Amino acid sequence: MLSDTERGILSRLSEFGEEIEGSWDVPRSLSLPGLANSLGLVRSSLHKPLTRLEEEGLIFTRVAHVIGGGSRKRKVVHITALGREKVSTLGNITKIKSGKSFGQIPELSRLFGRGTDKNNLTKLIMDASSIFLSGLPGIGKTSLVRNLVSEILDLGWTVRWATCYSNTDISDIAFQWTEKKSLRDISALTTYCGKNKNLLIIDEIQEVHSRHIEGIGKLLNQLKDSRAAVLVIVRSPNPFNYIEGFSEYRLLGLNDNDGKNLLPKEIDQEKASEIVTALGGHPLALHLWSPESELPAEVEAVQEFVESNVISKLTKGALSTLDELSLSPVPLEENEIYDSTGIGELDDSAILRWFEEKSEPHHLIRNVRRSLWSEIERKNMHQKAANHWSEIEGEKALWIETYHKINSNDFESTSLIDKISAISRKNSATAALLIEDAIKFEDDDNLRIKAVDIAFERAEYEIIENHLSMIDDSPQKKIRTARLFRINGDIDSALELENTCLSLLSPAEKIRFRISMLVRKFDDRIPSKIDNYLAQEILTEIHNLDFQDISDTDRFTAELTLNLLKHSIALGISDMTLASQSRSELEIILSDNEEYLLMLDLKARLAISNSSELFDLTLDSVRSFIEDCSDQLKKISIIHSALEVTKPNFPDWLIKSHDRLFQNPLREDLAAYRRMSAQCWYWRGIIHPTYRLSYWQEAIHRFRAAECNQAANELLEELTKSI
């Protein structure tokens, strides 16, 4: 007769195929720490059941390289053919889930006790409540919710799970909850996810940087009024203090009987009770306990226990690895750690938590370790880490290098702004928190200007106002203040301030500013034929531009942009003479860019195709262009032109092309890209009417962020009509 632990071991091992038995590299799940983690037991509890199973020929052990677990070989466990036969007689261990899940849900681990907590939380969820699940680090909050999820899925619910790090913002939560759509607008995200029989989970919310806390707080305020159940897992103290409509459920330590189940069975019951009591029934502390451990004198002294019985017993190599992981803002893979010699020892000691092949210390251990560093030690470690990451290429490396550079307080503003600008092109959430941290060390106007620009990208207007109020008066400040006026709908104040700014700018800066205003004016509408009056107004302004005092390089760039603009206007008002003239000018300028010229020609053909045969041939050419073109922006641009002329009978291939391209987000640091992104969301609402409300809410948000108030208002009117 197998024990529960033995059944659990066999069931877990049976999930892996026979082909892995001879592999050089094996998953961590087959190592002793991995098995213990998935079964919710301390590692020492596995010795007896593993020995018995091996004696009965149901499992066998060997040494192999564990993926992510260090360079030395470690003991791993495999199930035998006889073991697989035995599992088949145990009945169906796992049921098929009828619900859907999104996000990276943590690996399921065995739960001891918590029956009352589980029932209470399940009832709250079924009532579509909004809950803060709070408790000490390592108390078992995530494990409890992970076990709940299985039951919720069985009931046909949709579970959306998001795990937070320092750079998590609304868009990142949206990406995890939807796995493909980075909604930024709170109303759009609430509309999309806040539905009946949806469980929305946000884990580790206390890790969010203060820069993003307010935005996520606003999201929670809206979600509580939706039809979805909302469960926020948070370590005490809760950074949100109190949000009306949320109830708090505090998770305490395990009781005596449940706590003893985590310890090896051979321990005397009285001794086991003493251990549970001394550690306050804290699950992680119980996992970390070993027979050599000294118990703290008080229940509250879990941190003292971690310091004296866990951290102090680590080797020098393990401490070095622990320090590096504790310092990092995100979990790391083994090959990303510059001193990974101690990764195996840390894993064996149950110090790490794993996310596939990435790891980080349990937050209780990380926090205790951080508290032991002096300021000089902390600064030196940040400097060392910055130097390490500076030699590695990639977006992640640049982020972590910049993070360490800032926290070592060893940076030069101009160089730092360049790094943050590069980061912002891909991830404005990360760039936003980095610039805020930098300002804490050095309050510099240039840093604040960059903070304002990033906030504009993110449509965070209160943050913009705060930074602008602390910047000395300058043309740069005036231009950004004018932008804020325009976004807020105060066009007269914006124009007045822009005219004031123009007198302070150099000739080249004036031209660039005027051209950017003209392009924005053209784009400030929902996709449709351009109004003839607006078209003539823009063309007149183009004609009146003065290029006298600018360099040849600046003139070249200006003429390129203006001819592209004139070509777009010409197609919009069906002025093929103007289109031809602009095309001729562009042919000279873009002589080495045949792809761009082909795109312009295809747009013209789409606009003038006057027979079904010619139209079909043009669409075939458009399809070929999309397949062959390497530039995302050109692809989207031609797709939008094709959508305009094919609506409402869109070809399937055209919809699929837009769906495919939409998965790769556009740059966030350029206004033209932000406007294109808004147009993308507009077209999403057209071609996927089921989600129109959510997608158009997002489009309105992005049009306003791109200073296209007219477009936002037009779309809001259209949305109101369609509801």
C-alpha positions in Angstrom: 0.0 0.0 0.0 1.6 3.3 -1.1 1.6 6.3 1.1 0.2 9.6 -0.1 3.8 10.9 -0.6 4.7 7.8 -2.6 1.7 8.2 -4.8 2.5 11.8 -5.3 6.1 11.1 -6.3 5.1 8.4 -8.8 2.3 10.6 -10.3 4.7 13.5 -10.7 7.5 11.4 -12.3 5.0 9.8 -14.7 4.5 13.2 -16.3 7.9 12.8 -18.0 8.5 10.5 -20.9 11.0 7.6 -21.1 13.2 9.5 -23.5 14.5 11.7 -20.7 16.0 8.8 -18.8 19.3 8.9 -20.7 19.5 12.6 -21.3 22.5 14.6 -20.2 20.4 17.6 -19.2 17.2 17.0 -17.2 14.5 19.4 -15.9 14.8 20.6 -12.4 11.4 18.9 -11.6 13.3 15.6 -11.5 15.8 16.7 -9.0 15.2 16.3 -5.2 14.6 20.0 -4.7 12.2 20.1 -7.6 10.3 17.1 -6.4 10.0 18.5 -2.9 8.8 21.8 -4.2 6.0 20.3 -6.4 4.9 18.0 -3.5 5.0 20.8 -0.9 7.4 18.9 1.3 10.8 19.6 2.9 13.4 17.7 1.1 14.3 15.5 4.0 10.7 14.1 3.9 11.5 12.4 0.6 14.3 10.2 1.8 12.2 7.4 3.2 9.5 7.2 0.5 12.2 7.4 -2.3 14.2 4.6 -0.7 11.1 2.4 -0.4 10.0 3.1 -4.0 13.5 2.4 -5.3 13.7 -0.9 -3.3 10.4 -1.9 -4.9 11.7 -1.2 -8.4 9.2 1.6 -9.0 11.9 4.3 -9.5 15.6 4.6 -10.1 18.1 7.4 -9.4 21.2 8.7 -11.2 23.3 11.8 -11.4 22.8 14.2 -14.3 23.1 17.9 -15.1 20.1 19.8 -13.9 19.0 22.6 -16.2 19.6 25.9 -14.5 20.9 24.1 -11.4 24.6 24.8 -11.6 27.5 23.0 -13.4 28.0 20.0 -11.1 25.9 16.9 -11.6 23.1 16.3 -9.1 20.9 13.4 -8.1 17.8 13.0 -10.2 14.9 10.5 -10.1 13.1 8.6 -12.9 10.1 6.3 -12.8 10.6 2.7 -14.1 8.3 0.8 -16.4 7.0 -1.0 -13.3 6.3 2.4 -11.7 4.4 3.6 -14.8 2.3 0.4 -14.6 1.6 1.1 -10.9 0.5 4.7 -11.7 -2.0 3.4 -14.2 -3.7 1.5 -11.4 -4.0 4.6 -9.1 -6.9 6.1 -11.1 -7.2 9.5 -12.8 -5.0 11.8 -10.8 -5.8 15.0 -12.7 -9.1 16.0 -14.2 -9.5 17.8 -17.5 -10.0 21.5 -16.9 -13.0 23.0 -18.6 -12.1 26.6 -18.1 -9.4 28.8 -19.8 -6.3 30.2 -18.3 -4.0 33.1 -19.3 -0.7 34.1 -17.9 2.2 32.1 -16.4 0.4 30.2 -13.6 2.9 28.8 -11.1 3.5 25.1 -10.9 1.0 23.3 -8.8 2.4 22.1 -5.4 0.8 19.9 -2.8 -1.1 21.9 -0.2 -1.1 20.9 3.5 -4.0 22.2 5.6 -5.6 25.5 4.6 -8.9 23.8 4.2 -10.8 26.6 5.9 -8.8 29.3 4.1 -9.5 27.6 0.8 -13.2 27.3 1.3 -13.5 30.9 2.5 -11.6 32.3 -0.5 -13.5 30.1 -3.0 -16.8 31.4 -1.6 -15.6 35.0 -2.0 -14.5 34.3 -5.6 -17.8 32.6 -6.5 -19.5 35.8 -5.3 -17.3 37.9 -7.6 -15.7 39.7 -4.7 -12.6 41.8 -4.8 -10.0 40.6 -2.3 -6.6 41.4 -0.9 -4.9 38.2 0.2 -2.2 39.4 2.6 0.4 37.8 4.8 4.1 37.5 5.5 6.5 36.5 2.8 6.7 32.7 2.4 3.5 32.2 4.4 2.0 30.3 1.4 -0.3 32.8 -0.3 0.6 31.9 -3.9 0.5 28.2 -3.2 -3.0 28.5 -1.7 -4.3 30.5 -4.7 -2.6 28.1 -7.2 -4.5 25.2 -5.6 -7.7 27.3 -5.8 -7.2 27.9 -9.5 -7.6 24.2 -10.3 -11.0 24.1 -8.8 -12.1 27.4 -10.4 -11.0 26.1 -13.8 -13.0 22.9 -13.2 -16.1 25.1 -12.8 -15.6 26.5 -16.3 -14.2 29.9 -15.2 -11.6 31.9 -17.0 -8.5 32.5 -14.9 -6.1 35.4 -15.7 -2.9 35.4 -13.7 -0.3 38.3 -13.6 2.9 38.2 -11.6 4.4 41.6 -10.7 8.0 42.8 -10.8 9.4 46.3 -10.3 8.6 47.3 -13.9 5.1 46.0 -14.0 2.5 48.5 -15.1 -1.1 48.3 -16.4 0.1 47.3 -19.9 2.2 44.4 -18.6 -0.7 43.2 -16.5 -2.9 43.4 -19.6 -0.3 41.4 -21.6 -0.2 38.6 -19.0 -4.0 38.5 -18.7 -4.6 38.4 -22.4 -1.2 36.9 -23.6 -1.3 39.0 -26.7 -2.9 42.4 -26.3 -1.1 45.2 -24.4 -4.1 47.3 -23.5 -3.0 50.5 -21.7 -6.4 52.2 -21.1 -7.9 51.1 -17.8 -11.5 51.2 -19.1 -10.4 49.1 -22.2 -8.8 46.5 -20.0 -11.7 46.4 -17.6 -14.1 46.0 -20.5 -12.1 43.1 -21.9 -11.4 41.2 -18.7 -14.0 42.3 -16.2 -16.6 39.8 -17.3 -18.7 37.2 -15.5 -16.9 34.0 -14.4 -13.5 35.6 -14.8 -11.0 35.4 -11.9 -8.4 38.2 -12.2 -5.3 37.5 -10.2 -2.4 39.9 -9.5 0.5 38.2 -7.5 3.4 39.9 -5.7 1.9 43.4 -6.2 4.1 44.8 -3.5 7.0 44.4 -5.9 5.7 47.1 -8.2 7.8 50.3 -8.3 6.2 53.4 -6.7 6.2 54.9 -10.2 3.5 52.5 -11.3 1.6 52.0 -8.0 -0.9 54.8 -8.6 -1.9 53.6 -12.1 -2.5 50.0 -10.9 -4.5 51.4 -7.9 -6.8 53.1 -10.5 -7.1 49.8 -12.3 -8.2 48.1 -9.1 -10.7 50.8 -8.4 -12.4 50.1 -11.8 -12.1 46.3 -11.6 -13.9 46.2 -8.3 -17.1 47.4 -10.0 -16.8 44.8 -12.8 -18.5 41.4 -12.9 -15.2 39.6 -12.5 -13.7 38.3 -9.2 -10.4 40.1 -8.4 -7.8 38.5 -6.1 -4.7 40.5 -5.3 -1.9 38.7 -3.5 0.2 41.0 -1.4 2.9 40.8 1.2 2.2 42.9 4.3 2.2 45.8 4.5 -0.2 46.4 1.6 1.0 49.4 -0.6 -2.6 50.3 -1.3 -3.6 50.6 2.3 -7.4 50.7 1.6 -9.5 50.6 -1.5 -13.2 50.8 -1.0 -14.9 47.7 -2.3 -12.0 45.4 -1.5 -12.0 43.1 1.5 -8.8 41.8 3.1 -8.1 38.2 3.9 -5.0 37.7 6.0 -3.2 34.3 5.8 -1.7 33.1 9.1 0.7 30.3 9.9 -0.3 26.6 9.8 -1.8 25.0 12.8 0.1 22.3 14.7 -1.2 19.3 12.8 -0.8 20.8 9.4 2.6 22.2 10.1 3.9 18.8 11.3 2.9 17.3 8.0 5.7 19.3 6.3 8.3 17.7 8.5 9.9 14.3 8.2 7.6 11.5 9.6 10.4 10.1 11.8 10.5 13.2 14.0 9.1 12.7 17.5 5.6 14.3 17.6 6.4 16.4 20.6 9.6 17.7 18.9 7.7 18.4 15.7 5.1 20.4 17.7 8.0 22.4 19.3 9.4 23.2 15.8 6.0 24.3 14.4 5.3 26.5 17.4 8.8 28.1 17.4 8.5 28.9 13.7 4.9 30.1 14.0 3.6 27.5 11.5 5.5 29.5 8.8 5.6 27.1 5.7 8.8 28.4 4.2 10.6 28.4 7.6 9.5 24.8 8.1 10.8 23.9 4.6 14.1 25.6 5.5 14.4 23.7 8.9 17.0 20.9 9.2 17.9 18.7 12.2 20.9 21.0 12.9 18.8 24.1 13.1 18.5 26.1 16.3 15.0 27.3 16.9 14.3 30.9 17.7 13.1 31.9 21.2 10.0 33.7 19.9 7.4 33.0 17.3 8.0 36.4 15.7 11.7 35.6 15.1 11.4 33.9 11.7 13.8 36.4 10.1 16.3 35.7 12.9 15.9 32.0 12.2 16.6 32.6 8.5 19.7 34.6 9.2 21.2 32.3 11.8 20.2 28.9 10.5 20.0 29.4 6.7 22.1 32.3 5.5 24.9 31.9 8.0 25.5 28.2 7.1 26.0 28.9 3.3 29.4 28.6 1.8 31.2 31.6 0.4 30.3 30.6 -3.2 26.6 30.2 -2.3 26.6 33.6 -0.5 28.1 35.3 -3.5 25.4 33.8 -5.8 22.7 34.7 -3.3 23.9 38.3 -3.1 23.7 38.6 -6.9 20.2 37.2 -7.1 19.0 39.3 -4.2 20.4 42.4 -5.9 18.8 41.7 -9.3 15.5 43.4 -10.1 14.3 40.3 -12.0 14.8 36.5 -11.8 17.9 35.3 -13.7 18.9 32.2 -15.6 22.1 30.4 -14.5 24.1 31.6 -17.6 23.2 35.2 -16.7 24.8 35.1 -13.2 28.4 36.1 -13.2 29.1 34.0 -10.1 26.8 31.0 -10.4 28.9 28.6 -8.4 26.5 28.5 -5.5 23.2 27.9 -7.5 23.1 24.2 -6.8 23.7 24.7 -3.0 21.0 27.4 -2.9 18.5 25.1 -4.7 19.4 22.2 -2.4 18.8 24.5 0.6 15.2 25.4 -0.6 16.3 29.0 -0.8 15.2 29.6 -4.5 11.9 29.9 -6.2 11.8 29.0 -9.9 10.1 30.3 -13.0 11.0 27.6 -15.6 14.8 28.1 -15.9 14.9 31.5 -14.1 15.3 31.7 -10.3 15.3 34.3 -7.5 15.5 33.9 -3.7 12.3 33.5 -1.8 11.4 37.1 -0.8 11.7 36.4 2.9 15.3 35.3 2.3 16.1 38.1 -0.1 14.8 40.7 2.3 16.8 39.3 5.2 19.9 39.2 3.1 19.5 42.7 1.9 19.1 43.9 5.5 22.6 42.6 6.3 24.4 44.7 3.7 26.1 48.0 4.6 25.6 51.0 2.2 29.2 50.6 1.0 28.7 46.9 0.3 25.5 47.6 -1.5 27.0 50.3 -3.7 30.1 48.2 -4.5 27.8 45.2 -5.5 25.8 47.5 -7.8 29.0 48.7 -9.4 30.2 45.2 -10.0 26.9 44.1 -11.4 26.7 47.2 -13.7 30.2 46.3 -15.1 29.1 42.7 -15.7 25.9 43.6 -17.5 27.6 46.3 -19.6 29.5 43.5 -21.4 26.3 41.7 -22.4 24.1 42.7 -25.4 20.3 42.8 -25.5 17.3 44.7 -24.0 17.3 42.9 -20.7 21.0 43.4 -20.2 20.7 47.2 -20.9 17.9 47.5 -18.4 19.7 45.6 -15.6 23.0 47.5 -16.3 21.2 50.8 -16.1 19.4 49.8 -13.0 22.7 48.9 -11.2 24.4 52.0 -12.5 21.7 54.2 -11.0 21.7 52.4 -7.7 25.5 52.6 -7.5 25.0 56.4 -7.9 27.8 56.3 -10.5 26.4 57.8 -13.6 26.6 60.8 -16.0 23.2 62.3 -16.9 23.7 62.6 -20.7 24.9 59.0 -21.0 22.2 57.7 -18.7 19.5 59.5 -20.8 20.8 57.8 -23.9 20.5 54.4 -22.3 17.0 55.1 -20.9 15.9 56.4 -24.3 17.0 53.1 -25.9 15.1 51.2 -23.2 12.0 53.4 -23.8 11.7 52.4 -27.4 10.7 48.9 -26.3 9.5 49.3 -22.7 8.4 52.6 -21.4 7.4 51.1 -18.0 11.0 50.2 -17.3 12.3 53.5 -18.6 9.9 55.4 -16.4 11.0 53.8 -13.1 14.7 54.1 -14.1 14.4 57.8 -14.7 12.5 58.3 -11.5 15.2 56.5 -9.5 17.9 58.6 -11.2 16.2 61.8 -10.2 16.3 60.7 -6.6 20.1 60.6 -6.8 20.5 63.7 -9.1 17.7 66.2 -9.5 18.7 67.5 -13.0 16.5 69.4 -15.4 17.6 67.2 -18.3 16.6 64.1 -16.4 13.2 65.7 -15.6 12.7 66.6 -19.3 13.3 63.0 -20.1 10.8 61.9 -17.4 8.3 64.3 -19.0 8.8 62.8 -22.4 8.4 59.2 -21.1 5.2 60.3 -19.3 3.9 61.7 -22.6 4.5 58.3 -24.2 2.5 56.7 -21.4 -0.3 59.3 -21.2 0.4 60.1 -17.5 -0.6 63.7 -17.3 -0.4 64.2 -13.6 3.2 63.0 -13.6 4.0 65.4 -16.5 2.6 68.3 -14.5 4.6 67.4 -11.4 7.9 67.3 -13.3 7.2 70.4 -15.3 6.5 72.4 -12.1 10.1 71.5 -11.0 11.9 72.5 -14.2 13.3 76.0 -14.8 11.7 78.0 -17.5 13.1 77.2 -21.0 11.9 76.6 -24.6 12.0 72.9 -23.9 9.6 73.4 -20.9 7.3 75.7 -23.0 7.0 73.2 -25.9 6.0 70.4 -23.5 3.6 72.6 -21.6 2.0 73.4 -25.0 1.6 69.7 -25.7 -0.1 69.3 -22.4 -2.5 72.1 -23.2 -3.3 70.5 -26.5 -4.0 67.1 -25.0 -6.3 68.7 -22.4 -8.2 70.4 -25.2 -7.0 73.9 -24.6 -6.0 74.6 -28.2 -5.8 78.4 -27.9 -3.3 78.2 -25.0 -1.3 75.6 -26.9 -1.1 77.7 -30.0 -0.1 80.8 -28.0 2.7 79.0 -26.2 3.9 77.2 -29.4 4.2 80.6 -31.2 6.2 81.9 -28.2 8.4 78.9 -28.5 9.0 79.3 -32.2 10.7 82.7 -31.7 13.2 81.0 -29.3 14.2 78.2 -31.7 16.9 77.9 -34.3 15.8 77.9 -38.0 16.3 74.1 -38.2 14.3 73.5 -35.0 11.5 75.8 -36.2 11.2 73.8 -39.4 11.2 70.5 -37.6 8.6 71.8 -35.2 6.3 73.2 -37.9 6.5 70.0 -39.9 5.7 67.8 -36.9 2.7 70.0 -36.3 1.5 69.6 -39.9 1.9 65.8 -39.8 0.0 65.6 -36.5 -2.8 67.8 -38.0 -3.1 65.4 -41.0 -3.2 62.3 -38.6 -5.7 63.9 -36.2 -8.7 62.1 -37.6 -10.1 58.6 -37.7 -9.1 56.7 -40.9 -11.3 58.1 -43.7 -11.1 60.4 -46.6 -9.5 63.7 -45.6 -11.8 66.8 -45.5 -10.9 69.0 -48.5 -10.8 72.2 -46.4 -8.2 70.6 -44.0 -6.2 69.3 -47.0 -6.0 72.7 -48.6 -5.1 74.3 -45.2 -2.2 71.9 -44.7 -1.0 72.3 -48.3 -1.0 76.1 -47.9 1.1 75.9 -44.7 3.5 73.6 -46.5 3.9 76.1 -49.3 4.6 79.0 -46.8 7.5 77.2 -45.0 10.8 79.0 -45.2 13.9 76.8 -45.8 16.4 79.6 -46.2 18.5 79.3 -43.1 18.8 75.6 -42.7 21.5 73.1 -43.7 21.3 70.8 -46.8 20.9 67.8 -44.5 17.9 69.4 -42.7 16.4 70.5 -46.0 16.7 67.0 -47.3 14.9 65.5 -44.3 12.2 68.2 -44.5 11.5 67.7 -48.2 11.3 63.9 -47.7 8.7 64.3 -44.9 6.7 67.0 -46.7 6.5 65.1 -50.0 5.3 62.0 -48.2 2.7 64.1 -46.5 1.6 65.7 -49.8 1.4 62.3 -51.5 -0.9 61.1 -48.6 -3.1 64.2 -48.9 -3.3 63.9 -52.7 -4.6 60.3 -52.4 -7.0 61.4 -49.8 -8.6 64.1 -52.0 -8.1 62.1 -55.2 -5.7 64.7 -56.7 -3.7 62.4 -58.9 -1.7 65.3 -60.4 -0.4 66.3 -57.0 0.2 62.6 -56.2 2.3 62.3 -59.4 4.3 65.4 -58.6 5.1 64.2 -55.1 5.9 60.8 -56.4 8.5 62.3 -58.8 10.1 64.2 -56.0 10.2 61.2 -53.8 11.8 59.1 -56.6 14.8 61.4 -56.5 15.0 61.4 -52.7 14.3 57.7 -52.3 16.2 56.4 -55.2 17.9 53.7 -53.1 14.7 52.7 -51.4 12.6 50.8 -53.9 10.5 49.2 -51.2 9.2 52.5 -50.0 8.4 53.6 -53.6 6.6 50.4 -54.2 4.4 51.0 -51.1 3.5 54.4 -52.4 2.6 53.1 -55.8 0.4 50.4 -54.3 -1.4 53.0 -52.2 -2.0 55.0 -55.3 -3.3 51.9 -57.2 -5.7 51.1 -54.3 -7.0 54.6 -54.5 -7.7 54.6 -58.3 -8.5 51.0 -59.1 -11.8 51.5 -61.0 -12.5 47.9 -62.1 -12.9 44.7 -60.1 -10.2 43.0 -62.2 -7.7 45.8 -61.6 -8.6 45.9 -57.9 -8.1 42.2 -57.5 -4.7 42.4 -59.2 -3.7 45.3 -56.9 -4.8 43.3 -53.8 -2.6 40.4 -55.0 0.3 42.8 -55.2 -0.4 44.2 -51.8 -0.4 40.7 -50.4 2.9 39.9 -52.0 4.4 43.2 -50.6 3.2 42.3 -47.1 4.8 38.9 -47.3 8.1 40.2 -48.7 8.5 43.5 -46.8 10.8 43.5 -43.8 9.6 46.8 -42.3 6.8 46.6 -39.8 5.6 50.2 -40.2 5.4 49.9 -44.0 3.4 46.7 -43.7 0.9 48.2 -41.3 0.5 51.3 -43.4 -0.3 49.4 -46.6 -2.6 47.0 -44.6 -4.6 50.0 -43.3 -4.9 51.4 -46.8 -6.2 48.0 -48.0 -8.6 47.8 -45.1 -10.0 51.2 -46.0 -10.9 50.3 -49.6 -12.1 46.7 -48.9 -14.4 47.4 -45.9 -16.8 45.9 -44.9 -15.8 42.8 -46.9 -12.3 42.3 -45.7 -10.3 39.4 -47.3 -9.4 36.7 -44.7 -5.7 37.0 -45.5 -5.8 40.7 -44.8 -7.3 40.3 -41.4 -4.8 37.5 -40.6 -2.0 39.8 -41.7 -3.1 42.5 -39.4 -3.6 40.0 -36.5 -0.1 38.7 -37.1 1.6 42.1 -37.2 -0.4 43.4 -34.2 1.4 40.9 -31.9 4.6 43.0 -32.3 4.2 46.3 -30.5 5.3 49.5 -32.2 7.9 51.8 -30.8 6.6 54.0 -28.0 9.0 56.9 -28.1 8.0 58.5 -31.4 4.7 60.4 -32.0 4.2 58.9 -35.5 4.4 55.4 -34.1 2.0 56.2 -31.3 -0.5 57.6 -33.9 -0.1 54.5 -36.0 -0.7 52.4 -32.9 -3.9 54.2 -32.2 -5.0 53.6 -35.8 -4.2 49.9 -35.3 -6.6 49.7 -32.4 -9.2 51.5 -34.4 -9.0 48.9 -37.2 -9.0 46.1 -34.6 -12.4 47.3 -33.5 -13.6 47.3 -37.1 -12.4 43.8 -38.1 -13.2 42.2 -34.7 -16.6 43.7 -33.8 -17.0 41.4 -30.8 -14.3 43.4 -28.9 -15.1 46.8 -30.5 -15.9 48.5 -27.2 -12.6 47.5 -25.6 -10.5 48.1 -28.7 -12.0 51.5 -29.4 -11.6 52.6 -25.8 -7.9 51.8 -26.2 -7.8 53.6 -29.6 -9.3 56.8 -28.0 -6.8 56.6 -25.2 -3.9 56.3 -27.7 -5.2 59.1 -30.0 -5.3 61.5 -27.0 -1.8 60.4 -25.9 -0.6 61.2 -29.5 -2.2 64.7 -29.2 -4.9 63.8 -31.7 -7.9 65.1 -29.8 -10.0 65.5 -32.9 -9.6 61.9 -33.8 -10.3 60.8 -30.2 -13.5 62.9 -30.1 -14.6 61.6 -33.5 -14.1 58.0 -32.4 -15.8 58.6 -29.1 -18.8 59.8 -31.0 -18.8 56.7 -33.3 -18.4 54.5 -30.2 -21.4 56.1 -28.5 -23.5 55.6 -31.6 -22.6 51.9 -31.8 -23.4 51.0 -28.2 
